[in-house]
Amino acid sequence: MSEFKTGNVDLSTLKIDKSNKSGASGRGRKWLHLLWLLLPVVLYFGYQLTIKQVTPATKVKIATAQMLTGSEASAELVATGYVVAQVKAAVASKATGRLEVLNVEEGDIVKANQILAILDNADVKADQARALANLEMARADSADAAIKYNRVSELIKSGSTTQDIVDATKANYDRAVASVNVALAGVRYAEVTVENTIIRAPFDGTVLSKDADVGEMVAPFSSAGSSRGAVVTLADMSSLEVEADVSESNIYKVKVGAPCEIILDAYPNIKYPAAVKKIVPTADRSRATVMTKIAFTQIDEKVLPEMSARVNFLPEKSGVAETPQPAVIAIPKSAVTSREGRKVVYKLVGENVQEAAVQIGRELGTFTEISSGIAVGDQVVLSPAGGMKSGDKIEISQ
């Protein structure tokens, strides 16, 4: 066996290096200490990020700040309303029956007395034929009675008959003549009954809507639950006007005959010249407004009933040349609210809102002039909630 020798072995090499161990442990404690310092910061920002993602967005409606120029900026008053046909009728039938013929569609132009529709009238036509037959029979009886009366009238002269017979023959003749008149009245009644099943246009106009289809029951005043009242709705397009509500506090600015400008929401770039036609002599106490009727001076086929419109009431022309009003920025009135005694609006910045202090000017109908705080094209929140603040997340609703 070999002998284990220890003489040349350096036992110091078997010692553990405590200096290296203490250095690694110190570095670990430093990183752990730094981690504890950063943990609250990470948790805070994580919490804020989570809150923003979890918090539901507020649904709002928005509008865009726009520039009003020319007559819009110089208007003394602006009101909103709707295009209304002053000559309009829901054309119905005076008879009850099933709709058999419908000659028109929406948009058709019709003339007065033109046949629009016909109800099933086979029964009333049969009554008309019977009335005509009764008339022919009554006329035949009347002719026979007339011959007999003339004959006895000649016989009485020669003494070949008696006065009693003459009187009886005269009574029969008078009765036959009366029967003819009754039959004539029956024929006229049958003709009217047939005519009541024919629906005609009461005036020149355009078909706005078709209210019944072929095969449906039509009844006056829609007396039956499953029947239709009107067959079509007509309007005279030359009678279109704008009915606009003006605040009681501003009605003194409106005068009959004063020039106006009508702008349809459907065609914001087209301005129709108009004039005040009438101020309705009563007020709406619930809304504190007075209705005005504005007549078009020029009109085209683009203008349709029930379109929403804006009316600019222009200043009356005078002999002195008027200085044109500068363009102004305007937003809907409902976008302006008060916060701590200041007038503010909430602008859209990405998916959030930012509060902006504004200085308001004139009221232009449903719009408000903005002197400062808003630029053209800025999107603002309509009717902002009382608790809305800068940074709130929003969702645009249609």
C-alpha positions as CSV (number, residue, x, y, z in Angstrom):
1,M,0.0,0.0,0.0
2,S,1.0,3.6,-0.7
3,E,1.4,5.8,2.2
4,F,-0.5,9.1,2.4
5,K,1.9,12.0,2.8
6,T,1.0,15.3,4.4
7,G,4.2,17.0,4.7
8,N,4.0,19.1,1.5
9,V,0.3,20.0,1.6
10,D,-0.7,23.7,2.1
11,L,-3.6,23.6,4.5
12,S,-4.4,27.3,3.9
13,T,-5.8,26.5,0.6
14,L,-8.6,24.6,2.2
15,K,-10.0,27.7,4.0
16,I,-13.2,29.4,2.9
17,D,-12.8,32.9,1.4
18,K,-15.1,34.9,3.7
19,S,-14.3,38.2,2.0
20,N,-15.9,37.1,-1.3
21,K,-19.0,35.8,0.4
22,S,-19.6,39.0,2.3
23,G,-19.2,41.0,-0.9
24,A,-21.9,39.0,-2.8
25,S,-24.2,39.1,0.1
26,G,-23.8,42.9,0.3
27,R,-24.7,43.4,-3.3
28,G,-27.8,41.3,-2.9
29,R,-29.0,43.3,0.0
30,K,-28.5,46.5,-2.0
31,W,-30.6,45.2,-4.9
32,L,-33.3,44.0,-2.4
33,H,-33.3,47.4,-0.8
34,L,-33.7,49.2,-4.1
35,L,-36.5,46.8,-5.1
36,W,-38.4,47.7,-1.9
37,L,-37.9,51.4,-2.7
38,L,-39.2,51.0,-6.3
39,L,-42.1,48.7,-5.5
40,P,-44.5,51.5,-4.2
41,V,-43.8,53.5,-7.4
42,V,-44.5,50.5,-9.6
43,L,-47.7,49.7,-7.7
44,Y,-48.9,53.3,-7.9
45,F,-48.4,53.6,-11.7
46,G,-49.9,50.2,-12.1
47,Y,-52.9,51.2,-10.1
48,Q,-53.4,54.4,-12.1
49,L,-53.1,52.5,-15.4
50,T,-55.6,49.8,-14.2
51,I,-58.1,52.5,-13.0
52,K,-57.9,54.2,-16.4
53,Q,-58.5,51.0,-18.2
54,V,-61.3,49.8,-15.9
55,T,-63.1,53.2,-15.5
56,P,-65.9,53.3,-18.2
57,A,-65.8,56.2,-20.6
58,T,-68.5,58.8,-20.4
59,K,-70.8,58.8,-23.5
60,V,-71.1,62.4,-24.9
61,K,-72.3,64.1,-28.0
62,I,-69.9,66.6,-29.7
63,A,-70.0,69.5,-32.1
64,T,-67.3,71.3,-34.1
65,A,-66.5,75.0,-33.7
66,Q,-67.2,76.7,-37.0
67,M,-66.6,80.1,-38.6
68,L,-69.7,82.2,-39.4
69,T,-69.1,84.7,-42.1
70,G,-71.1,87.3,-44.1
71,S,-74.8,87.5,-43.4
72,E,-74.6,84.8,-40.7
73,A,-72.2,87.0,-38.7
74,S,-74.3,90.2,-39.3
75,A,-77.7,88.6,-38.5
76,E,-79.6,90.4,-35.8
77,L,-81.3,87.2,-34.8
78,V,-81.0,83.5,-35.6
79,A,-83.8,80.9,-35.1
80,T,-84.3,77.3,-35.9
81,G,-87.3,75.6,-37.3
82,Y,-88.7,73.2,-39.9
83,V,-89.9,73.3,-43.5
84,V,-93.7,73.0,-43.5
85,A,-96.2,72.7,-46.4
86,Q,-99.0,75.2,-45.8
87,V,-101.2,73.2,-48.3
88,K,-101.2,69.6,-47.2
89,A,-103.8,66.9,-46.9
90,A,-104.1,63.2,-45.9
91,V,-106.4,62.1,-48.7
92,A,-109.0,59.5,-47.5
93,S,-112.1,57.9,-48.8
94,K,-115.7,58.7,-47.8
95,A,-116.6,55.0,-48.3
96,T,-115.5,51.8,-46.7
97,G,-114.1,49.1,-48.8
98,R,-111.0,47.1,-50.0
99,L,-108.4,49.1,-51.9
100,E,-108.5,47.7,-55.4
101,V,-106.5,50.2,-57.5
102,L,-103.6,52.6,-56.5
103,N,-102.3,54.8,-59.3
104,V,-99.5,56.7,-57.5
105,E,-96.3,56.3,-55.7
106,E,-94.2,58.5,-53.4
107,G,-92.9,61.5,-55.3
108,D,-95.5,61.5,-58.1
109,I,-96.8,64.9,-59.2
110,V,-100.6,64.9,-59.5
111,K,-103.2,67.3,-60.8
112,A,-106.4,68.4,-59.1
113,N,-109.3,65.9,-59.6
114,Q,-106.9,63.2,-60.8
115,I,-107.9,59.6,-59.8
116,L,-105.4,58.4,-57.1
117,A,-107.1,55.2,-56.0
118,I,-110.3,53.1,-56.4
119,L,-112.0,50.9,-53.8
120,D,-113.8,47.7,-54.7
121,N,-117.2,49.1,-55.8
122,A,-118.9,46.2,-57.5
123,D,-121.8,46.3,-55.0
124,V,-122.4,50.0,-55.4
125,K,-122.2,49.8,-59.2
126,A,-124.9,47.1,-59.0
127,D,-127.0,49.4,-57.0
128,Q,-126.4,52.1,-59.6
129,A,-127.6,49.8,-62.4
130,R,-130.7,48.9,-60.4
131,A,-131.4,52.6,-59.8
132,L,-131.1,53.2,-63.6
133,A,-133.5,50.4,-64.3
134,N,-136.0,51.8,-61.8
135,L,-135.8,55.1,-63.5
136,E,-136.5,53.5,-66.9
137,M,-139.5,51.7,-65.4
138,A,-140.8,54.9,-63.8
139,R,-140.5,56.8,-67.1
140,A,-142.5,54.1,-68.9
141,D,-145.2,54.2,-66.2
142,S,-145.2,58.0,-66.5
143,A,-145.6,57.8,-70.3
144,D,-148.5,55.3,-70.0
145,A,-150.2,57.5,-67.4
146,A,-149.8,60.5,-69.6
147,I,-151.5,58.7,-72.6
148,K,-154.4,57.7,-70.4
149,Y,-154.8,61.1,-69.0
150,N,-154.8,62.7,-72.4
151,R,-157.4,60.2,-73.7
152,V,-159.9,60.8,-70.9
153,S,-159.3,64.5,-71.2
154,E,-160.6,64.3,-74.8
155,L,-163.5,62.0,-73.8
156,I,-164.8,64.3,-71.2
157,K,-165.3,66.9,-73.8
158,S,-167.8,64.7,-75.7
159,G,-169.4,63.4,-72.5
160,S,-168.2,59.9,-73.0
161,T,-166.7,59.7,-69.5
162,T,-167.2,61.2,-66.1
163,Q,-165.3,63.7,-64.1
164,D,-164.4,61.1,-61.5
165,I,-162.6,59.0,-64.1
166,V,-160.7,62.1,-65.3
167,D,-159.7,63.0,-61.7
168,A,-158.5,59.5,-61.0
169,T,-156.5,59.4,-64.2
170,K,-154.9,62.7,-63.4
171,A,-153.9,61.4,-59.9
172,N,-152.3,58.4,-61.5
173,Y,-150.4,60.6,-63.9
174,D,-149.1,62.9,-61.1
175,R,-148.1,59.8,-59.1
176,A,-146.1,58.5,-62.1
177,V,-144.3,61.8,-62.6
178,A,-143.4,61.8,-58.9
179,S,-142.1,58.2,-59.3
180,V,-139.8,59.5,-62.0
181,N,-138.4,62.1,-59.7
182,V,-137.8,59.6,-57.0
183,A,-136.0,57.3,-59.5
184,L,-133.9,60.2,-60.6
185,A,-132.9,60.9,-57.0
186,G,-132.1,57.2,-56.6
187,V,-129.8,57.4,-59.6
188,R,-128.0,60.5,-58.3
189,Y,-127.5,58.8,-54.9
190,A,-126.1,55.7,-56.6
191,E,-123.7,57.9,-58.6
192,V,-122.5,59.7,-55.5
193,T,-122.0,56.3,-53.8
194,V,-119.9,55.1,-56.7
195,E,-118.0,58.4,-56.7
196,N,-117.2,58.0,-53.0
197,T,-115.2,54.8,-53.8
198,I,-113.0,56.8,-56.2
199,I,-110.3,58.8,-54.4
200,R,-109.3,62.0,-56.3
201,A,-106.6,64.6,-55.7
202,P,-108.1,67.7,-54.0
203,F,-105.4,70.0,-55.5
204,D,-102.2,70.1,-57.6
205,G,-99.4,68.6,-55.5
206,T,-96.8,65.9,-54.8
207,V,-97.4,62.6,-53.2
208,L,-95.4,62.6,-49.9
209,S,-96.4,59.2,-48.6
210,K,-98.4,56.1,-49.5
211,D,-100.4,55.2,-46.4
212,A,-102.3,52.1,-47.7
213,D,-101.5,49.3,-50.1
214,V,-103.7,47.4,-52.6
215,G,-105.8,44.8,-50.7
216,E,-106.0,46.6,-47.4
217,M,-109.4,47.8,-46.0
218,V,-110.0,51.6,-46.1
219,A,-112.5,53.2,-43.9
220,P,-113.5,56.9,-43.1
221,F,-111.6,58.1,-40.0
222,S,-110.1,54.6,-39.7
223,S,-113.1,53.5,-37.7
224,A,-112.0,49.8,-37.7
225,G,-108.8,48.8,-35.9
226,S,-107.4,46.9,-38.9
227,S,-108.3,49.5,-41.5
228,R,-106.5,52.5,-43.0
229,G,-107.8,56.0,-42.8
230,A,-105.8,58.0,-45.4
231,V,-104.6,56.4,-48.6
232,V,-102.0,59.0,-49.6
233,T,-100.6,62.3,-48.2
234,L,-100.3,65.2,-50.6
235,A,-98.6,68.5,-50.4
236,D,-98.4,71.6,-52.6
237,M,-94.6,72.1,-52.8
238,S,-95.1,75.7,-53.9
239,S,-96.5,76.4,-50.4
240,L,-93.4,75.4,-48.5
241,E,-92.5,77.8,-45.7
242,V,-90.2,77.6,-42.6
243,E,-91.9,77.8,-39.2
244,A,-89.4,79.0,-36.7
245,D,-89.8,79.7,-32.9
246,V,-88.4,83.0,-31.7
247,S,-87.9,83.7,-28.0
248,E,-90.4,86.2,-26.5
249,S,-87.5,88.4,-25.5
250,N,-86.3,88.7,-29.1
251,I,-89.6,88.9,-30.9
252,Y,-89.4,92.7,-31.1
253,K,-86.6,92.2,-33.6
254,V,-88.8,90.4,-36.1
255,K,-91.0,92.4,-38.5
256,V,-93.3,91.2,-41.2
257,G,-91.6,91.7,-44.6
258,A,-88.1,91.9,-43.1
259,P,-85.4,90.1,-45.2
260,C,-84.2,86.6,-44.0
261,E,-81.9,83.9,-45.1
262,I,-82.8,80.2,-44.8
263,I,-80.1,77.6,-44.5
264,L,-81.1,73.9,-44.5
265,D,-79.2,71.5,-42.3
266,A,-79.1,69.1,-45.3
267,Y,-77.4,71.7,-47.5
268,P,-75.4,74.0,-45.2
269,N,-73.6,75.8,-48.1
270,I,-76.8,76.9,-49.9
271,K,-78.5,80.1,-48.7
272,Y,-82.2,80.7,-49.7
273,P,-83.4,84.3,-49.7
274,A,-86.6,84.7,-47.8
275,A,-88.8,87.2,-45.9
276,V,-90.9,87.2,-42.8
277,K,-94.5,86.3,-43.9
278,K,-96.4,86.2,-40.6
279,I,-96.0,86.4,-36.9
280,V,-98.5,84.1,-35.3
281,P,-100.4,86.2,-32.7
282,T,-100.0,83.9,-29.8
283,A,-97.2,82.6,-27.6
284,D,-96.2,79.1,-26.3
285,R,-96.2,79.6,-22.6
286,S,-94.3,76.3,-21.9
287,R,-91.4,77.3,-24.1
288,A,-91.8,81.1,-24.0
289,T,-91.6,81.4,-27.8
290,V,-93.6,82.9,-30.6
291,M,-93.9,81.2,-34.0
292,T,-92.9,83.0,-37.1
293,K,-93.6,81.9,-40.7
294,I,-90.8,82.6,-43.2
295,A,-91.6,82.4,-46.9
296,F,-89.0,81.5,-49.5
297,T,-88.3,84.1,-52.1
298,Q,-86.5,81.5,-54.2
299,I,-86.9,77.8,-53.9
300,D,-85.8,74.6,-55.7
301,E,-86.5,70.9,-55.7
302,K,-83.9,70.3,-52.9
303,V,-86.3,71.8,-50.3
304,L,-88.5,69.1,-48.8
305,P,-91.2,69.2,-46.1
306,E,-90.0,68.5,-42.5
307,M,-86.4,69.4,-43.2
308,S,-84.7,71.2,-40.3
309,A,-83.6,74.8,-41.1
310,R,-81.8,77.8,-39.6
311,V,-83.2,81.3,-40.3
312,N,-81.0,84.4,-40.2
313,F,-83.0,87.5,-39.6
314,L,-81.1,90.1,-41.5
315,P,-81.1,93.9,-40.7
316,E,-83.4,95.9,-43.0
317,K,-81.6,97.8,-45.8
318,S,-81.0,101.5,-45.2
319,G,-79.6,104.3,-47.4
320,V,-76.3,104.2,-45.5
321,A,-73.8,101.6,-46.7
322,E,-73.4,99.0,-43.9
323,T,-69.9,97.8,-42.9
324,P,-69.8,94.1,-43.2
325,Q,-69.4,92.2,-40.0
326,P,-66.2,90.3,-39.5
327,A,-66.3,86.5,-39.3
328,V,-66.8,85.0,-35.9
329,I,-66.3,81.6,-34.3
330,A,-69.4,79.9,-33.0
331,I,-70.4,76.8,-31.1
332,P,-73.7,75.4,-29.9
333,K,-75.0,77.0,-26.7
334,S,-75.3,73.7,-24.9
335,A,-71.5,73.3,-25.1
336,V,-70.9,76.3,-22.8
337,T,-71.1,75.7,-19.0
338,S,-70.0,77.4,-15.8
339,R,-67.3,76.3,-13.4
340,E,-66.4,78.5,-10.4
341,G,-67.9,81.6,-12.0
342,R,-66.1,81.1,-15.3
343,K,-67.5,80.1,-18.7
344,V,-65.8,77.0,-19.9
345,V,-66.1,74.3,-22.6
346,Y,-64.6,70.8,-22.8
347,K,-62.5,70.1,-25.8
348,L,-61.6,66.7,-27.1
349,V,-58.0,65.7,-26.9
350,G,-57.7,62.1,-28.1
351,E,-60.0,60.0,-26.0
352,N,-60.1,62.6,-23.2
353,V,-61.4,66.0,-22.5
354,Q,-59.6,69.2,-21.5
355,E,-61.3,72.1,-19.8
356,A,-60.9,75.5,-21.6
357,A,-62.0,78.9,-20.4
358,V,-63.9,80.9,-23.1
359,Q,-65.2,84.4,-23.5
360,I,-68.6,84.4,-25.1
361,G,-70.2,87.1,-27.3
362,R,-73.6,87.3,-29.1
363,E,-76.2,84.6,-29.2
364,L,-76.8,83.5,-32.7
365,G,-79.9,81.3,-32.5
366,T,-78.8,78.0,-31.1
367,F,-75.1,79.1,-31.4
368,T,-73.0,81.3,-29.2
369,E,-70.2,83.6,-30.5
370,I,-66.8,82.7,-28.9
371,S,-64.3,85.6,-28.7
372,S,-61.4,83.5,-27.2
373,G,-60.5,80.1,-25.9
374,I,-61.6,78.0,-29.0
375,A,-60.3,77.7,-32.5
376,V,-62.1,76.7,-35.7
377,G,-62.3,72.9,-35.9
378,D,-62.1,72.2,-32.2
379,Q,-64.5,69.6,-31.1
380,V,-66.4,70.3,-27.9
381,V,-68.7,68.3,-25.7
382,L,-72.4,69.1,-25.8
383,S,-74.2,69.4,-22.4
384,P,-71.2,68.4,-20.3
385,A,-72.0,66.6,-17.0
386,G,-71.7,68.6,-13.8
387,G,-68.8,66.4,-12.6
388,M,-66.8,66.4,-15.8
389,K,-63.2,67.5,-15.4
390,S,-60.0,67.6,-17.5
391,G,-58.6,64.2,-18.3
392,D,-62.0,62.4,-18.2
393,K,-62.2,59.6,-20.7
394,I,-65.1,60.0,-23.1
395,E,-66.9,57.9,-25.8
396,I,-68.7,59.7,-28.7
397,S,-72.3,58.7,-29.1
398,Q,-74.2,59.1,-32.3
